[in-house]
Amino acid sequence: MNANKIEGIVPVMLTPFNETGEIDFPGLERLIEWYIAKGSDALFAVCQSSEMQFLSLEERGALGQFVVRQVDGRIPVVVSGHISDDPHGQLEELTAAAETGADAVVLVTNHLDPKNRGTATFMGNLQWLLDRLPKDMPLGLYECPAPYRRLLSDDELRFCIDSERFVLLKDVSCDLATVKRRVAMAAGTPFAILNANAAIAYDAMKAGSRGFNGVLANIHPDLYKWLYTSGSQHPELAEDVATFLVLAGLSEAFGYPVIAKMYHQRIGTFASINSRAITYDVRERYWALDAILDKVINGTEAMRARVAGRHSRQGDQWHRGNARPGCCTLERPPSLKHAALKVNKYAHLRNRCCKSQYPRCFHGTCIGDRLLTSLSVRLHYGMIAANKGLELLGRHRSGEEIALNLIATL
């Protein structure tokens, strides 16, 4: 079995529906591109967040195929669609999932033991499927909470790891001690333990979980990605980001997946918040739901700004020495994006500096004026470069020619 690594930030994908209740494939295309732009490392399609229990077998196959085709190898895609209790129905579903061309097919644990009878039933059904599924198809496991949460025992997990047929577990134990134990069991193997619980997300990452696979990756996968890749380098900020993500994760209780669809409707990904799983009016049931989402969005943007600011300062040179309180000199900002983020900040600094008892810093000029002038010039030339790049791109020039022209422009 030659499998791509399924680890990092792996959103459980939403399924957009149009006003008539059909799958909105243009919206799905926009969603896929949003996931990738936000740094997702893989995608989990046709899962519970995709409302797979409310999709026909044909729709599940079409959904998986579309995702695989649109992603086009840029990141791995795993697919489930495993909703039947009957073994023959399961084989049909998992075969259809394999035919999508996905990098792995995910089995749902509760369907391997529908009546929760124990390990003997689970292992018997699992082995029956393993004997009939393609031997070269990488497999995954998902402790899906519907219709009931069926956690793997250590013996069951050990069998799956040792079989070398499986590459991941979406862990829904929501228990850090369990995650740590499972990480230790899978150590040194290609088998990835992916925690799905926001409350322990950062602690699980620090304990060795190979990423995050929870529902709020549908709103801020980039923040989870920053925690996973950079949190250890900035422990104080990482704790703040992790705490925010825990609190934001509580919004799942207010009509998910519709609340996530509301977010994507706001940013233009989806045209509709229609759902087959949630048929009631979420705004009527959960009063002030839009206000809750407002806070989640505002907090997300604030944390994104703090993370961006932390990265921007790594390349800057700060000179304090004899500077008056509140004043400092910032040399060239590392990027146009970070310069834009700082304009408002330094405009405020300028006002505070000029109205304080220290109207001039030790350099003899208002630091706010200097910063704003420097940033404005950089933004100006950055826009010139961006426009020049678009012009050259429109003329189908080569990447090398575009790069040389941009250097000349700046």
C-alpha positions as CSV (number, residue, x, y, z in Angstrom):
1,M,0.0,0.0,0.0
2,N,1.5,3.3,-1.1
3,A,-0.5,6.0,0.6
4,N,-0.2,9.8,0.8
5,K,0.1,11.1,4.3
6,I,-3.2,12.2,5.7
7,E,-2.2,14.6,8.5
8,G,-2.2,18.2,9.4
9,I,-5.5,20.2,9.2
10,V,-8.1,18.1,7.6
11,P,-11.5,19.9,7.4
12,V,-14.7,17.8,7.5
13,M,-16.3,19.2,4.4
14,L,-19.7,20.9,4.2
15,T,-22.2,20.1,1.4
16,P,-23.8,23.2,-0.1
17,F,-27.4,22.9,-1.4
18,N,-29.3,25.3,-3.6
19,E,-32.8,26.6,-2.9
20,T,-34.3,23.5,-4.5
21,G,-32.3,21.2,-2.2
22,E,-29.9,19.9,-4.8
23,I,-26.1,19.8,-4.4
24,D,-24.7,23.2,-5.3
25,F,-21.6,22.2,-7.2
26,P,-20.4,25.8,-8.0
27,G,-20.6,26.5,-4.3
28,L,-18.7,23.3,-3.6
29,E,-16.0,24.4,-6.0
30,R,-15.7,27.7,-4.2
31,L,-15.6,25.9,-0.8
32,I,-12.8,23.6,-2.0
33,E,-10.7,26.5,-3.2
34,W,-11.3,28.3,0.2
35,Y,-10.1,25.3,2.1
36,I,-6.9,25.1,0.1
37,A,-6.3,28.9,0.3
38,K,-6.6,28.7,4.1
39,G,-3.9,26.1,4.3
40,S,-5.8,22.8,4.7
41,D,-3.5,19.8,4.4
42,A,-6.2,17.3,3.3
43,L,-10.0,17.2,2.9
44,F,-12.5,14.7,4.4
45,A,-15.4,14.5,2.0
46,V,-18.7,12.7,2.3
47,C,-18.7,12.7,6.1
48,Q,-21.2,13.6,8.7
49,S,-20.6,17.4,8.2
50,S,-21.3,16.7,4.5
51,E,-24.7,15.3,5.6
52,M,-23.9,12.0,4.2
53,Q,-26.8,10.3,6.0
54,F,-29.1,12.4,3.9
55,L,-27.5,11.8,0.5
56,S,-28.3,9.0,-1.9
57,L,-25.5,6.5,-2.9
58,E,-25.4,8.2,-6.3
59,E,-25.1,11.7,-4.7
60,R,-22.3,10.4,-2.4
61,G,-20.4,9.1,-5.3
62,A,-20.9,12.3,-7.3
63,L,-19.8,14.4,-4.4
64,G,-16.6,12.4,-3.8
65,Q,-15.7,12.4,-7.5
66,F,-16.3,16.2,-7.8
67,V,-14.0,16.9,-4.8
68,V,-11.2,14.6,-6.0
69,R,-11.4,16.1,-9.5
70,Q,-11.5,19.7,-8.3
71,V,-8.6,19.2,-5.8
72,D,-6.6,17.6,-8.7
73,G,-3.9,16.2,-6.5
74,R,-3.0,19.4,-4.7
75,I,-3.7,17.9,-1.3
76,P,-5.0,14.4,-0.3
77,V,-8.7,13.7,-0.2
78,V,-10.4,11.0,1.9
79,V,-14.0,9.9,1.4
80,S,-16.5,8.0,3.4
81,G,-20.2,7.8,2.7
82,H,-20.4,4.7,5.0
83,I,-24.0,4.8,6.4
84,S,-25.4,1.3,6.2
85,D,-25.6,-1.4,8.9
86,D,-26.0,-4.2,6.4
87,P,-22.6,-5.6,5.4
88,H,-23.5,-5.9,1.8
89,G,-24.8,-2.4,1.7
90,Q,-21.6,-1.3,3.4
91,L,-19.5,-3.0,0.8
92,E,-21.4,-1.3,-2.0
93,E,-20.9,2.1,-0.3
94,L,-17.2,1.7,0.3
95,T,-16.6,0.3,-3.2
96,A,-18.3,3.5,-4.6
97,A,-16.1,5.6,-2.3
98,A,-13.0,3.8,-3.6
99,E,-14.1,4.5,-7.2
100,T,-14.0,8.2,-6.6
101,G,-10.2,8.1,-6.8
102,A,-9.8,9.3,-3.3
103,D,-6.5,8.8,-1.4
104,A,-8.2,6.8,1.3
105,V,-11.7,5.4,2.1
106,V,-13.0,5.9,5.7
107,L,-15.0,3.3,7.6
108,V,-17.4,4.4,10.3
109,T,-16.9,2.4,13.5
110,N,-20.5,2.3,14.7
111,H,-21.7,0.6,11.5
112,L,-19.2,-2.1,12.2
113,D,-21.0,-2.8,15.5
114,P,-24.5,-1.4,15.0
115,K,-26.0,-2.7,18.2
116,N,-22.8,-2.1,20.3
117,R,-22.4,-5.8,21.0
118,G,-18.6,-5.6,21.5
119,T,-15.3,-6.5,20.0
120,A,-16.3,-9.9,18.5
121,T,-19.0,-8.3,16.4
122,F,-16.8,-5.4,15.4
123,M,-13.9,-7.5,14.4
124,G,-16.0,-10.0,12.5
125,N,-17.7,-7.3,10.4
126,L,-14.4,-5.5,9.8
127,Q,-12.6,-8.6,8.7
128,W,-15.5,-9.5,6.3
129,L,-15.1,-6.1,4.6
130,L,-11.3,-6.2,4.6
131,D,-11.4,-9.5,2.7
132,R,-13.5,-7.9,0.0
133,L,-12.2,-4.3,-0.4
134,P,-9.3,-3.6,-2.7
135,K,-6.0,-4.6,-0.9
136,D,-4.2,-1.5,-2.2
137,M,-6.8,1.0,-1.1
138,P,-5.7,2.9,2.1
139,L,-8.4,2.9,4.7
140,G,-9.3,5.2,7.6
141,L,-11.5,4.9,10.7
142,Y,-14.0,7.5,12.0
143,E,-15.6,7.3,15.4
144,C,-18.7,9.2,14.1
145,P,-21.1,10.3,16.9
146,A,-24.2,9.4,14.8
147,P,-26.1,7.2,15.3
148,Y,-24.0,6.6,18.4
149,R,-20.4,7.2,19.3
150,R,-18.6,3.8,19.1
151,L,-15.0,4.3,20.4
152,L,-12.3,1.8,19.5
153,S,-10.9,-0.4,22.2
154,D,-7.1,-0.6,22.4
155,D,-7.2,-4.1,21.0
156,E,-9.3,-3.1,18.1
157,L,-7.0,-0.1,17.3
158,R,-3.9,-2.3,17.6
159,F,-5.4,-4.8,15.1
160,C,-6.0,-1.9,12.6
161,I,-2.5,-0.5,13.1
162,D,-0.8,-3.9,12.7
163,S,-2.9,-4.8,9.6
164,E,-1.1,-2.0,7.7
165,R,-4.3,-1.4,5.8
166,F,-5.2,1.8,7.7
167,V,-3.6,5.3,7.6
168,L,-5.7,7.4,10.0
169,L,-8.2,7.5,12.8
170,K,-10.5,10.5,13.3
171,D,-10.4,10.4,17.1
172,V,-13.7,11.4,18.7
173,S,-12.8,10.3,22.2
174,C,-12.6,14.0,23.3
175,D,-10.3,12.8,26.0
176,L,-6.6,13.9,26.1
177,A,-5.4,10.8,28.0
178,T,-7.0,8.6,25.3
179,V,-5.4,10.6,22.5
180,K,-2.0,10.3,24.2
181,R,-2.4,6.6,24.6
182,R,-3.4,6.1,21.0
183,V,-0.5,8.3,19.8
184,A,1.9,6.1,21.7
185,M,0.4,3.0,20.1
186,A,0.7,4.4,16.6
187,A,4.3,5.8,17.1
188,G,6.7,4.8,14.3
189,T,3.9,3.8,11.9
190,P,2.2,5.6,9.0
191,F,-1.1,5.5,11.1
192,A,-2.1,9.1,12.0
193,I,-4.2,9.9,15.1
194,L,-6.3,13.0,14.2
195,N,-8.1,14.6,17.1
196,A,-11.5,16.1,16.2
197,N,-12.3,17.9,19.5
198,A,-11.7,21.7,19.7
199,A,-11.4,21.7,23.5
200,I,-8.3,19.6,23.5
201,A,-7.0,20.5,20.0
202,Y,-3.8,22.3,21.0
203,D,-3.0,20.0,23.9
204,A,-3.5,17.0,21.5
205,M,-1.2,18.5,19.0
206,K,1.5,19.0,21.6
207,A,1.0,15.4,22.7
208,G,1.6,14.1,19.1
209,S,-1.7,14.1,17.4
210,R,-0.9,14.7,13.7
211,G,-3.2,17.6,13.2
212,F,-6.9,18.5,13.7
213,N,-10.0,17.1,12.1
214,G,-12.9,19.0,13.8
215,V,-15.9,20.9,12.6
216,L,-14.7,24.5,13.2
217,A,-12.0,24.0,10.6
218,N,-15.0,25.1,8.4
219,I,-14.5,28.6,9.7
220,H,-10.8,29.1,10.7
221,P,-8.7,26.2,9.4
222,D,-5.8,28.7,9.1
223,L,-5.7,29.3,12.9
224,Y,-5.6,25.6,13.6
225,K,-2.8,25.4,10.9
226,W,-0.8,28.1,12.7
227,L,-1.2,26.3,16.0
228,Y,0.0,23.1,14.5
229,T,3.0,24.5,12.6
230,S,4.0,27.6,14.6
231,G,2.4,27.5,18.0
232,S,5.4,26.0,19.8
233,Q,7.5,28.9,18.6
234,H,5.1,31.5,20.2
235,P,3.7,29.8,23.3
236,E,2.0,32.8,24.8
237,L,0.1,33.7,21.6
238,A,-0.6,30.0,21.0
239,E,-2.4,29.8,24.3
240,D,-4.5,32.8,23.4
241,V,-5.4,31.4,20.0
242,A,-6.1,28.0,21.5
243,T,-8.4,29.5,24.1
244,F,-10.3,31.4,21.5
245,L,-10.7,28.3,19.4
246,V,-12.1,26.4,22.4
247,L,-14.7,29.1,23.0
248,A,-15.5,29.5,19.3
249,G,-16.0,25.7,19.1
250,L,-19.0,26.0,21.5
251,S,-20.9,27.5,18.6
252,E,-21.2,24.0,17.1
253,A,-24.1,23.5,19.5
254,F,-26.1,26.2,17.7
255,G,-27.4,24.4,14.6
256,Y,-24.2,23.0,13.0
257,P,-23.7,22.6,10.1
258,V,-26.1,25.5,9.3
259,I,-24.1,28.0,11.4
260,A,-21.0,27.1,9.3
261,K,-23.1,27.5,6.1
262,M,-24.2,31.0,7.4
263,Y,-20.5,31.9,7.7
264,H,-19.9,30.8,4.1
265,Q,-22.9,32.6,2.8
266,R,-21.6,35.8,4.4
267,I,-18.2,35.5,2.7
268,G,-19.7,34.5,-0.6
269,T,-18.9,30.8,-0.8
270,F,-22.5,29.6,-0.6
271,A,-25.6,31.1,-2.1
272,S,-27.9,29.3,0.4
273,I,-27.7,27.9,3.9
274,N,-30.1,25.0,3.0
275,S,-29.5,21.8,4.9
276,R,-31.0,18.3,4.7
277,A,-29.9,17.5,8.3
278,I,-31.3,20.7,9.9
279,T,-34.8,21.3,8.7
280,Y,-35.9,23.8,11.3
281,D,-35.3,27.6,11.4
282,V,-32.0,27.9,13.3
283,R,-32.6,31.6,13.9
284,E,-35.9,30.9,15.5
285,R,-34.6,28.1,17.7
286,Y,-31.3,29.8,18.6
287,W,-32.0,33.4,19.4
288,A,-29.3,35.9,18.5
289,L,-27.5,33.3,16.4
290,D,-26.3,36.0,14.0
291,A,-24.8,37.9,17.0
292,I,-23.0,34.7,18.1
293,L,-21.6,34.3,14.6
294,D,-20.6,37.9,14.5
295,K,-18.5,37.3,17.6
296,V,-16.9,34.2,16.2
297,I,-16.0,36.1,13.0
298,N,-14.7,39.1,14.8
299,G,-12.6,36.9,17.1
300,T,-11.3,35.0,14.1
301,E,-10.2,38.2,12.4
302,A,-8.6,39.5,15.5
303,M,-6.6,36.3,16.0
304,R,-5.6,36.3,12.3
305,A,-4.3,39.9,12.8
306,R,-2.3,38.9,15.9
307,V,-0.8,35.9,14.2
308,A,0.1,38.0,11.1
309,G,1.6,40.6,13.4
310,R,3.7,38.0,15.2
311,H,5.1,36.8,11.9
312,S,5.7,40.3,10.6
313,R,7.8,41.2,13.6
314,Q,10.1,38.3,13.0
315,G,11.7,40.1,10.0
316,D,11.6,43.6,11.5
317,Q,14.2,45.5,13.4
318,W,12.9,47.3,16.5
319,H,15.0,50.1,18.0
320,R,14.0,51.2,21.5
321,G,16.9,52.4,23.6
322,N,16.2,56.0,24.5
323,A,12.9,56.2,22.8
324,R,10.0,57.8,24.7
325,P,7.2,55.6,26.0
326,G,5.0,54.5,23.1
327,C,7.6,55.4,20.4
328,C,9.8,53.1,18.4
329,T,11.3,52.9,14.9
330,L,10.2,50.1,12.5
331,E,12.4,49.4,9.5
332,R,10.9,48.0,6.3
333,P,7.8,45.8,7.0
334,P,8.3,42.3,5.6
335,S,5.3,42.2,3.2
336,L,2.6,44.3,1.7
337,K,-0.1,42.5,3.6
338,H,1.5,43.1,6.9
339,A,2.1,46.8,6.0
340,A,-1.7,47.1,5.3
341,L,-2.5,45.6,8.6
342,K,-0.3,48.1,10.4
343,V,-1.6,51.3,8.8
344,N,-4.5,51.6,11.2
345,K,-2.4,50.7,14.1
346,Y,0.2,53.3,13.4
347,A,-2.4,56.0,12.6
348,H,-3.6,55.5,16.2
349,L,0.0,55.5,17.5
350,R,0.6,58.8,15.7
351,N,-2.5,60.4,17.3
352,R,-1.5,59.2,20.8
353,C,2.2,60.2,20.3
354,C,1.4,63.7,19.1
355,K,-1.1,64.4,21.8
356,S,1.0,63.1,24.7
357,Q,3.6,64.9,26.7
358,Y,6.2,63.5,24.3
359,P,5.1,65.1,21.0
360,R,8.5,64.2,19.4
361,C,10.5,61.1,19.9
362,F,14.2,61.1,20.3
363,H,14.7,61.0,16.5
364,G,13.3,64.5,16.3
365,T,10.2,63.5,14.2
366,C,6.9,62.0,15.2
367,I,7.2,58.2,14.9
368,G,3.7,57.9,13.8
369,D,4.4,60.2,10.8
370,R,7.5,58.3,9.9
371,L,5.8,54.9,10.0
372,L,2.7,56.0,8.1
373,T,4.9,57.7,5.4
374,S,7.0,54.5,5.1
375,L,4.1,52.2,5.0
376,S,2.1,54.3,2.5
377,V,5.0,54.4,0.1
378,R,5.4,50.6,0.4
379,L,1.7,50.1,-0.2
380,H,1.8,52.4,-3.2
381,Y,4.6,50.5,-4.8
382,G,3.1,47.2,-3.8
383,M,-0.1,48.1,-5.7
384,I,2.0,49.2,-8.7
385,A,3.7,45.8,-8.6
386,A,0.4,43.9,-8.2
387,N,-1.1,45.8,-11.2
388,K,2.0,45.2,-13.3
389,G,1.8,41.5,-12.4
390,L,-1.8,41.3,-13.5
391,E,-1.1,43.1,-16.7
392,L,1.8,40.7,-17.6
393,L,-0.3,37.7,-16.5
394,G,-3.1,38.9,-18.8
395,R,-0.6,38.9,-21.7
396,H,0.3,35.2,-20.9
397,R,3.9,36.1,-20.1
398,S,6.2,33.5,-18.5
399,G,6.7,33.3,-14.8
400,E,10.4,34.3,-15.2
401,E,9.5,37.4,-17.3
402,I,6.8,38.4,-14.8
403,A,9.4,38.2,-11.9
404,L,12.0,40.2,-13.8
405,N,9.5,42.9,-14.7
406,L,8.2,43.1,-11.1
407,I,11.8,43.5,-9.8
408,A,12.3,46.4,-12.3
409,T,9.0,47.9,-11.2
410,L,10.1,48.0,-7.6
